[in-house]
């Protein structure tokens, strides 16, 4: 089996880029649909455009007039979590708790709390995550109970079951039961869940086939999940040195989901691994235009350095070091070393 239990992912999406284990990637689906969680609202286009600061300002404006507005509180949590600013994870968690306290029967608030606590766990480490993993699970379960048709909540709960050990309420049996129940409400979402289950069991070919058999979903949450899972499978092939398989899967992922930053990043990483630095740099720049994160800046710096573009490389490394979170200690140390090298 692949590496187990990483309760919350990866730079909220971008951290996946530097943690390519398929098991870890599956937890990405906790956040895959987060940008849609506010529903058809004023926040949705801003979140889809990754204008998180603008979405938060809009939420703050609403909260000045209505401090307990559920949609605004959830949207602010969404904006903080999606921005990848780990230093604000505690703030996001408190906002989620405030939303639940004011609206205990609103699914949106419970989903926001679960996502916020997941981001907090990511920031504070695995031992912290184990301390309130049950609270995360209960938040997602309550969101599903209150709104059975909420696909975001179902995807979050599914990923929790796949990632968490049995001692805190996880397990593939519960995931299978949830997928079966979901099939009666949303067959398309259930198909994606079954593909996740195949990947969770290391049946990569079956998982790939299940995703590719689905049309590209019109539902943002499901479409994001489709693209992310294909990227995860490609990453796993890359990790295990099956380059041809990785390239096949990732090219299909990028073709079907051209705006999926996870797939774009994975393809750029594969090109970098193959020494195709010109293509890799272009890919990382495409990712950064959509989601400026430390890991992508760092990798861009590497490819530009390999191409002899010292000024561009220095800027990329500096951007990586200035970004909030997203770099491991080893990557940060290397970025600092390489920055000095390209500046000399």
Buried (B, 14 or more C-beta within 10 A) or exposed (E): EBEBBBBBBBBBBBBBBBBBBBBBBBBBBBBBBBBBBBEEBBBBEBBEEBBBEBBBBBBEEBBEEEEEBBBBBBBBBBBBBBBBBBEBBBBBBBBBBBBBEBBEEBBBBBBBBBBBBBBBBBBBEBEBBBEBBEBBBBBBBBBBEBBBEBBBBBBBBBBBBBBBEEEBBBBBEBBBEBBEBBBEEBEBBBBBBBBBBBBBEEBBEBBBEBBBEBEEBEBBBBBBBBBBBBBBBBBBBBEEEBEEBBBBBBBBBBEBBEEBBBBBBBBBBBBBEBEBBEBBBBBBBBBBEBBBBBBBBBBBBBBBBBBEBBEBBBBBBBBBBEBBBBBBEEBBEBBBEBBEEBEE
